[in-house]
Amino acid sequence: MGTGTGAIALAIAKYRENAAVIAVDASKPALNIAQQNGQQLSISNVQFILSDWFSALAKNRFDVIVSNPPYIEQEDIHLSQGDLRFEPRSALASGDDGLDDIRQIIQHAPVHLNPKGWLMLEHGYNQANVVSDLLKQAGFVEVESVLDLAGIQRVTIGQLK
């Protein structure tokens, strides 16, 4: 979810050749780049779908949903600095606290997860506790945060009961 140029979806597809990966993004230009990247890497087990989160997925169900959604606070000063200046704001920022899209994904994921399915969410360096709480409130279990290479809690996962 929120595949952008496809890096995460293509990495999963490459290392899990038997997996059927669906890469979703609301940006047609981003999906076009992701498709080109998949072709250049000769990765064929990815389907690219234009969708605002779950809207085009109908009743599809998954064992795992992985998302790198926008998670920066709308007024964060970093959005106007460095390379972030050149990124579409909609790909980076999500509401006053940065969690609007994460809340939406958590709310709708249970309908699209198989029993015992996993939801994995990348988030900001200071959002692990809040994302963990949101997952637990939505009924997810086995909730934990995973460290990135810098030792920062950057991904929080939870399993559907």
PASEBA-1860 file (N, C-alpha, C; in nm, 3 decimals):
! residues 161
1> MGTGTGAI> 0.085/-0.117/0.000/0.000/0.000/0.000/0.089/0.123/0.000 ~ 0.066/0.211/-0.097/0.151/0.329/-0.110/0.285/0.291/-0.170 ~ 0.283/0.214/-0.277/0.406/0.155/-0.330/0.504/0.255/-0.388 ~ 0.457/0.372/-0.429/0.550/0.469/-0.488/0.621/0.409/-0.607 ~ 0.752/0.414/-0.607/0.830/0.361/-0.720/0.847/0.209/-0.714 ~ 0.790/0.145/-0.615/0.785/0.000/-0.611/0.895/-0.069/-0.533 ~ 0.981/0.004/-0.467/1.098/-0.058/-0.403/1.061/-0.173/-0.309 ~ 0.966/-0.152/-0.220/0.932/-0.255/-0.122/0.860/-0.372/-0.190
9> ALAIAKYR> 0.761/-0.342/-0.273/0.687/-0.449/-0.342/0.779/-0.532/-0.430 ~ 0.869/-0.467/-0.501/0.960/-0.539/-0.590/1.061/-0.622/-0.511 ~ 1.107/-0.571/-0.398/1.199/-0.649/-0.314/1.129/-0.774/-0.260 ~ 1.004/-0.758/-0.214/0.929/-0.873/-0.165/0.910/-0.974/-0.278 ~ 0.869/-0.927/-0.395/0.845/-1.016/-0.508/0.973/-1.088/-0.552 ~ 1.084/-1.019/-0.549/1.212/-1.080/-0.590/1.253/-1.192/-0.495 ~ 1.239/-1.168/-0.365/1.286/-1.266/-0.267/1.180/-1.367/-0.226 ~ 1.058/-1.348/-0.270/0.948/-1.442/-0.247/0.885/-1.471/-0.383
17> ENAAVIAV> 0.958/-1.546/-0.466/0.918/-1.568/-0.605/0.782/-1.636/-0.619 ~ 0.740/-1.712/-0.518/0.610/-1.780/-0.524/0.496/-1.692/-0.474 ~ 0.527/-1.573/-0.425/0.424/-1.483/-0.375/0.358/-1.408/-0.491 ~ 0.231/-1.385/-0.477/0.158/-1.297/-0.570/0.147/-1.162/-0.501 ~ 0.222/-1.065/-0.549/0.230/-0.934/-0.486/0.142/-0.836/-0.561 ~ 0.063/-0.760/-0.488/-0.016/-0.651/-0.546/0.038/-0.521/-0.490 ~ 0.081/-0.433/-0.578/0.136/-0.303/-0.539/0.032/-0.196/-0.569 ~ -0.005/-0.118/-0.468/-0.113/-0.021/-0.478/-0.058/0.120/-0.455
25> DASKPALN> -0.103/0.213/-0.538/-0.071/0.354/-0.515/-0.181/0.439/-0.578 ~ -0.203/0.557/-0.522/-0.304/0.650/-0.574/-0.247/0.738/-0.684 ~ -0.118/0.728/-0.710/-0.052/0.810/-0.812/-0.021/0.727/-0.936 ~ -0.085/0.761/-1.047/-0.058/0.691/-1.174/0.088/0.710/-1.217 ~ 0.145/0.831/-1.208/0.287/0.845/-1.245/0.380/0.756/-1.160 ~ 0.352/0.746/-1.030/0.433/0.660/-0.945/0.420/0.514/-0.987 ~ 0.297/0.470/-1.015/0.276/0.332/-1.059/0.347/0.304/-1.191 ~ 0.347/0.401/-1.282/0.417/0.383/-1.409/0.566/0.359/-1.385
33> IAQQNGQQ> 0.624/0.435/-1.294/0.766/0.417/-1.261/0.788/0.280/-1.195 ~ 0.698/0.242/-1.105/0.709/0.112/-1.039/0.704/-0.001/-1.142 ~ 0.613/0.010/-1.239/0.604/-0.092/-1.344/0.731/-0.097/-1.427 ~ 0.784/0.018/-1.462/0.910/0.023/-1.537/1.023/-0.041/-1.456 ~ 1.028/-0.012/-1.327/1.131/-0.072/-1.242/1.117/-0.224/-1.238 ~ 0.993/-0.273/-1.229/0.970/-0.417/-1.230/1.013/-0.481/-1.360 ~ 0.987/-0.414/-1.472/1.029/-0.465/-1.603/1.182/-0.467/-1.613 ~ 1.246/-0.360/-1.568/1.392/-0.354/-1.575/1.458/-0.462/-1.490
41> LSISNVQF> 1.392/-0.498/-1.380/1.446/-0.601/-1.290/1.396/-0.741/-1.325 ~ 1.315/-0.752/-1.430/1.258/-0.879/-1.475/1.180/-0.949/-1.363 ~ 1.103/-0.870/-1.290/1.018/-0.923/-1.184/0.875/-0.927/-1.237 ~ 0.818/-1.047/-1.240/0.687/-1.062/-1.305/0.574/-1.100/-1.211 ~ 0.603/-1.120/-1.083/0.498/-1.163/-0.991/0.439/-1.047/-0.911 ~ 0.433/-0.929/-0.975/0.373/-0.811/-0.913/0.265/-0.757/-1.006 ~ 0.150/-0.730/-0.947/0.041/-0.663/-1.018/0.031/-0.522/-0.961 ~ 0.024/-0.421/-1.049/0.018/-0.282/-1.005/-0.125/-0.232/-1.022
49> ILSDWFSA> -0.180/-0.174/-0.914/-0.320/-0.129/-0.916/-0.327/0.017/-0.869 ~ -0.395/0.097/-0.948/-0.423/0.236/-0.911/-0.538/0.235/-0.811 ~ -0.510/0.279/-0.688/-0.612/0.273/-0.584/-0.576/0.368/-0.471 ~ -0.677/0.431/-0.418/-0.663/0.511/-0.298/-0.680/0.415/-0.179 ~ -0.570/0.365/-0.131/-0.563/0.260/-0.031/-0.643/0.139/-0.076 ~ -0.750/0.103/-0.010/-0.821/-0.021/-0.040/-0.933/-0.005/-0.142 ~ -0.959/0.115/-0.192/-1.080/0.141/-0.270/-1.094/0.054/-0.395 ~ -0.987/0.017/-0.461/-0.996/-0.064/-0.584/-0.969/-0.212/-0.560
57> LAKNRFDV> -0.961/-0.252/-0.434/-0.927/-0.392/-0.404/-1.048/-0.480/-0.381 ~ -1.167/-0.423/-0.390/-1.292/-0.498/-0.375/-1.285/-0.588/-0.253 ~ -1.300/-0.717/-0.275/-1.301/-0.811/-0.163/-1.172/-0.892/-0.157 ~ -1.066/-0.843/-0.219/-0.937/-0.913/-0.212/-0.895/-0.928/-0.067 ~ -0.837/-1.045/-0.037/-0.786/-1.073/0.097/-0.641/-1.118/0.085 ~ -0.564/-1.084/0.189/-0.420/-1.106/0.184/-0.371/-1.170/0.313 ~ -0.258/-1.240/0.302/-0.191/-1.294/0.420/-0.109/-1.185/0.489 ~ -0.057/-1.091/0.409/0.026/-0.983/0.461/-0.007/-0.855/0.384
65> IVSNPPYI> -0.021/-0.746/0.456/-0.031/-0.613/0.396/0.086/-0.532/0.450 ~ 0.165/-0.479/0.358/0.282/-0.398/0.392/0.257/-0.258/0.340 ~ 0.281/-0.157/0.423/0.258/-0.021/0.378/0.368/0.074/0.424 ~ 0.406/0.161/0.332/0.494/0.273/0.360/0.413/0.399/0.327 ~ 0.317/0.431/0.413/0.228/0.544/0.383/0.292/0.677/0.420 ~ 0.232/0.787/0.376/0.276/0.918/0.428/0.258/0.919/0.579 ~ 0.358/0.973/0.652/0.347/0.974/0.798/0.409/1.098/0.863 ~ 0.444/1.196/0.784/0.503/1.318/0.839/0.392/1.416/0.874
73> EQEDIHLS> 0.410/1.490/0.984/0.313/1.591/1.024/0.303/1.697/0.915 ~ 0.182/1.742/0.886/0.154/1.837/0.778/0.243/1.962/0.782 ~ 0.275/2.011/0.900/0.352/2.135/0.913/0.499/2.111/0.950 ~ 0.547/1.989/0.936/0.686/1.959/0.971/0.782/2.042/0.884 ~ 0.875/2.108/0.946/0.968/2.197/0.876/1.057/2.120/0.777 ~ 1.079/1.992/0.800/1.164/1.913/0.711/1.106/1.900/0.571 ~ 0.975/1.917/0.558/0.912/1.906/0.426/0.960/2.014/0.330 ~ 1.016/2.121/0.382/1.064/2.230/0.295/1.217/2.232/0.288
81> QGDLRFEP> 1.280/2.122/0.328/1.426/2.117/0.329/1.476/1.998/0.248 ~ 1.598/2.009/0.201/1.666/1.897/0.134/1.585/1.838/0.020 ~ 1.602/1.707/0.000/1.534/1.638/-0.110/1.383/1.634/-0.094 ~ 1.333/1.647/0.030/1.189/1.641/0.052/1.115/1.753/-0.022 ~ 1.185/1.862/-0.051/1.122/1.974/-0.123/1.070/1.931/-0.259 ~ 1.129/1.827/-0.317/1.097/1.787/-0.453/0.996/1.672/-0.460 ~ 0.959/1.619/-0.345/0.862/1.510/-0.340/0.721/1.567/-0.332 ~ 0.623/1.498/-0.390/0.484/1.542/-0.372/0.448/1.536/-0.225
89> RSALASGD> 0.391/1.642/-0.172/0.356/1.646/-0.029/0.261/1.533/0.007 ~ 0.173/1.496/-0.085/0.077/1.389/-0.056/0.146/1.254/-0.035 ~ 0.269/1.239/-0.081/0.343/1.115/-0.061/0.416/1.113/0.074 ~ 0.417/1.228/0.143/0.495/1.240/0.266/0.411/1.272/0.389 ~ 0.321/1.368/0.376/0.249/1.422/0.491/0.107/1.366/0.499 ~ 0.059/1.351/0.623/-0.073/1.292/0.644/-0.139/1.350/0.769 ~ -0.191/1.469/0.756/-0.265/1.529/0.867/-0.177/1.596/0.970 ~ -0.242/1.654/1.069/-0.172/1.732/1.172/-0.066/1.651/1.245
97> DGLDDIRQ> -0.095/1.524/1.276/-0.001/1.442/1.351/0.072/1.339/1.263 ~ 0.045/1.342/1.132/0.110/1.250/1.040/0.048/1.111/1.034 ~ -0.059/1.089/1.107/-0.113/0.954/1.120/-0.249/0.931/1.051 ~ -0.297/1.029/0.976/-0.429/1.013/0.913/-0.435/0.889/0.823 ~ -0.335/0.870/0.736/-0.337/0.755/0.646/-0.316/0.625/0.722 ~ -0.231/0.625/0.821/-0.209/0.504/0.901/-0.339/0.464/0.972 ~ -0.411/0.560/1.024/-0.541/0.529/1.088/-0.637/0.465/0.988 ~ -0.642/0.521/0.867/-0.731/0.469/0.764/-0.692/0.325/0.726
105> IIQHAPVH> -0.564/0.301/0.709/-0.517/0.166/0.673/-0.552/0.067/0.784 ~ -0.524/0.102/0.908/-0.556/0.013/1.021/-0.706/-0.014/1.028 ~ -0.786/0.087/1.005/-0.931/0.072/1.012/-0.984/-0.027/0.907 ~ -0.930/-0.019/0.785/-0.983/-0.099/0.674/-0.910/-0.230/0.651 ~ -0.791/-0.246/0.706/-0.712/-0.368/0.682/-0.782/-0.497/0.724 ~ -0.854/-0.501/0.837/-0.914/-0.630/0.877/-1.006/-0.691/0.773 ~ -1.073/-0.610/0.695/-1.162/-0.661/0.590/-1.082/-0.728/0.478 ~ -0.956/-0.688/0.464/-0.873/-0.737/0.354/-0.765/-0.834/0.398
113> LNPKGWLM> -0.762/-0.871/0.525/-0.666/-0.968/0.574/-0.732/-1.103/0.596 ~ -0.660/-1.208/0.562/-0.704/-1.342/0.598/-0.691/-1.359/0.749 ~ -0.763/-1.455/0.806/-0.744/-1.481/0.950/-0.596/-1.505/0.980 ~ -0.548/-1.447/1.087/-0.408/-1.455/1.129/-0.314/-1.379/1.035 ~ -0.371/-1.293/0.948/-0.289/-1.214/0.856/-0.216/-1.102/0.930 ~ -0.112/-1.051/0.868/-0.025/-0.950/0.929/-0.037/-0.817/0.858 ~ -0.035/-0.710/0.936/-0.027/-0.574/0.885/0.106/-0.516/0.931 ~ 0.183/-0.461/0.836/0.314/-0.404/0.865/0.317/-0.261/0.815
121> LEHGYNQA> 0.346/-0.167/0.905/0.338/-0.025/0.873/0.470/0.047/0.903 ~ 0.527/0.111/0.802/0.638/0.201/0.829/0.580/0.330/0.884 ~ 0.656/0.394/0.974/0.608/0.518/1.036/0.726/0.602/1.077 ~ 0.699/0.719/1.132/0.803/0.812/1.174/0.879/0.764/1.296 ~ 0.994/0.825/1.317/1.086/0.785/1.425/1.022/0.795/1.563 ~ 0.919/0.878/1.578/0.858/0.901/1.709/0.714/0.851/1.718 ~ 0.674/0.764/1.626/0.534/0.723/1.619/0.508/0.577/1.659 ~ 0.609/0.502/1.697/0.592/0.359/1.724/0.488/0.333/1.832
129> NVVSDLLK> 0.492/0.406/1.942/0.397/0.381/2.051/0.254/0.409/2.009 ~ 0.233/0.518/1.938/0.098/0.553/1.894/0.046/0.449/1.794 ~ 0.130/0.409/1.698/0.088/0.310/1.599/0.059/0.177/1.668 ~ 0.141/0.138/1.763/0.115/0.015/1.840/-0.020/0.022/1.908 ~ -0.049/0.135/1.972/-0.178/0.152/2.039/-0.294/0.145/1.940 ~ -0.278/0.208/1.824/-0.384/0.204/1.722/-0.411/0.061/1.675 ~ -0.305/-0.015/1.655/-0.322/-0.155/1.614/-0.394/-0.235/1.722 ~ -0.354/-0.219/1.845/-0.417/-0.292/1.955/-0.564/-0.254/1.969
137> QAGFVEVE> -0.594/-0.125/1.956/-0.733/-0.079/1.966/-0.819/-0.138/1.855 ~ -0.758/-0.168/1.741/-0.831/-0.225/1.627/-0.839/-0.377/1.636 ~ -0.786/-0.436/1.745/-0.797/-0.579/1.766/-0.679/-0.661/1.718 ~ -0.571/-0.597/1.677/-0.453/-0.672/1.635/-0.379/-0.723/1.759 ~ -0.314/-0.838/1.743/-0.236/-0.899/1.850/-0.092/-0.916/1.802 ~ -0.008/-0.965/1.891/0.135/-0.984/1.856/0.195/-0.856/1.800 ~ 0.155/-0.743/1.854/0.201/-0.612/1.806/0.342/-0.588/1.857 ~ 0.429/-0.550/1.765/0.566/-0.515/1.803/0.624/-0.418/1.701
145> SVLDLAGI> 0.723/-0.343/1.746/0.793/-0.250/1.658/0.931/-0.305/1.627 ~ 0.974/-0.283/1.503/1.100/-0.336/1.453/1.195/-0.219/1.430 ~ 1.321/-0.240/1.466/1.422/-0.135/1.449/1.473/-0.130/1.306 ~ 1.502/-0.008/1.260/1.569/0.007/1.132/1.720/-0.006/1.153 ~ 1.798/0.014/1.049/1.943/-0.004/1.059/2.009/0.098/1.151 ~ 1.940/0.210/1.177/1.993/0.311/1.269/1.949/0.286/1.414 ~ 1.876/0.177/1.436/1.831/0.145/1.571/1.705/0.217/1.613 ~ 1.631/0.270/1.517/1.508/0.344/1.545/1.387/0.255/1.516
153> QRVTIGQL> 1.287/0.258/1.605/1.164/0.184/1.580/1.093/0.247/1.461 ~ 1.097/0.179/1.348/1.052/0.239/1.222/0.935/0.164/1.158 ~ 0.914/0.038/1.197/0.805/-0.042/1.142/0.733/-0.108/1.259 ~ 0.601/-0.100/1.258/0.522/-0.168/1.361/0.432/-0.268/1.292 ~ 0.427/-0.388/1.348/0.350/-0.497/1.289/0.247/-0.549/1.388 ~ 0.142/-0.605/1.334/0.039/-0.667/1.417/-0.031/-0.776/1.340 ~ -0.081/-0.874/1.413/-0.150/-0.987/1.352/-0.299/-0.978/1.382 ~ -0.378/-1.004/1.281/-0.523/-1.008/1.299/-0.558/-1.133/1.379
161> K> -0.647/-1.117/1.475/-0.689/-1.233/1.556/-0.749/-1.341/1.470
END
